[in-house]
Amino acid sequence: MAKPDRNQVLRRLPLVAGGLAAGLLLLNRLWTAELTDSQARSDALGVILSALLILTGLLWERVQPRSPDVVLLTGEEGFELASDLPEVVKIELAWASRILLTNTATRSLVVWYGGQVLLRRGILGPVPEVQPGPILQRVLTQQKPVYLVDLKVYPGRIEFNYLPENTQGVICQPIGGEGVLILGANAPRSYTQQDENWVEAIAEKLANSLGQHLYGE
């Protein structure tokens, strides 16, 4: 369910007021049998004020940012860790996932590393396993993150069946050469550049910890 834009009424108020005033001025002119000089001057002033209100409303519509369409992701909230992980790795994954869920638009998170899912947290998708599709393969091969700002417009979204069905945006951030940090948001275009930098830094820390404790690098 989309969250209503609280500023929508304020943005449209000048448009409505200006249009209403212009309409009333027109009706008053049509119903006036004999136009006096004073009425003509007041009508001209009213037309100018109505035009300014309408112009202000149009400018507000363009200048003021709209809140992204936030949805309630479908699925149950949960926290799943692979059982065979060292305790230090579990603590690291728990910390990293909590930071991302509480400080960014992320509502669903998956850590896939070394061919297996190490962690799922937040709103869980219907499929517990990750089968890397073309997008994840590209992230692993090129070692560059992919940010799908509005998931529903991408044909490749079908590979993200391990995220909630109505996930709005996705970041796939490489974790070294062995895994990917996959983040699902509840609104399109919801990650800022600062968020992306933060995700990259956390993924680098995870790559170091996972490589050291799982592979002894």
Long-range contacts (C-beta under 8 A, 24 or more apart in sequence): 1-71, 1-72, 2-69, 2-70, 2-71, 3-67, 3-69, 3-70, 3-71, 5-66, 5-67, 6-67, 7-64, 7-66, 7-67, 10-60, 11-57, 11-60, 11-61, 11-64, 12-57, 12-61, 13-57, 14-53, 14-54, 14-56, 14-57, 14-60, 15-53, 15-54, 15-57, 15-58, 15-61, 16-57, 17-53, 18-49, 18-50, 18-51, 18-52, 18-53, 18-54, 18-55, 18-56, 18-57, 19-50, 19-54, 21-46, 21-49, 21-50, 21-53, 22-46, 22-47, 22-50, 22-51, 22-54, 25-50, 68-168, 68-187, 68-188, 68-189, 68-190, 69-168, 69-187, 69-188, 70-186, 70-187, 71-166, 71-168, 71-186, 71-187, 72-186, 73-107, 73-108, 73-123, 73-164, 73-166, 73-167, 73-184, 73-186, 74-123, 74-164, 74-165, 74-166, 75-108, 75-123, 75-124, 75-125, 75-126, 75-164, 75-165, 76-123, 76-124, 77-122, 77-123, 77-124, 78-120, 78-121, 78-122, 78-124, 79-120, 79-121, 80-119, 80-120, 80-121, 80-124, 80-128, 81-118, 81-119, 82-116, 82-117, 82-118, 82-119, 85-118, 85-214, 86-213, 86-214, 88-209, 88-213, 89-118, 89-209, 89-210, 89-213, 89-214, 92-205, 92-206, 92-209, 92-210, 93-118, 93-119, 93-206, 96-202, 96-205, 96-206, 97-121, 97-122, 99-202, 100-183, 100-198, 100-199, 100-202, 103-198, 104-183, 104-185, 104-191, 104-195, 104-198, 104-199, 105-169, 105-185, 105-186, 105-187, 105-190, 105-191, 105-195, 106-183, 106-184, 106-185, 107-164, 107-184, 107-185, 107-186, 108-163, 108-164, 108-167, 108-183, 108-184, 109-181, 109-182, 109-183, 109-184, 110-162, 110-163, 110-181, 110-182, 110-184, 111-175, 111-179, 111-181, 111-182, 111-206, 112-136, 112-179, 112-180, 112-182, 113-175, 113-178, 113-179, 113-180, 113-210, 113-214, 114-178, 114-179, 114-210, 114-214, 114-215, 117-162, 118-179, 118-210, 120-162, 122-184, 123-164, 123-184, 124-164, 125-160, 125-161, 125-162, 125-163, 125-164, 125-165, 125-167, 125-184, 126-161, 126-162, 126-164, 126-165, 127-161, 127-162, 128-162, 129-162, 130-162, 130-182, 131-159, 132-159, 132-180, 133-158, 133-159, 133-160, 134-159, 135-159, 135-172, 136-172, 136-180, 136-182, 139-172, 139-173, 139-174, 139-180, 140-174, 140-177, 140-180, 143-174, 143-177, 144-174, 145-171, 145-172, 145-173, 145-174, 145-196, 145-199, 145-200, 146-170, 146-171, 146-172, 147-171, 147-172, 147-191, 147-196, 148-172, 149-188, 149-189, 149-191, 150-188, 150-189, 151-188, 152-188, 160-184, 171-196, 171-199, 173-199, 173-200, 173-203, 174-203, 174-207, 175-203, 175-206, 175-207, 175-210, 176-207, 176-210, 176-211, 178-207, 178-210, 178-211, 178-215, 179-207, 179-210, 181-206
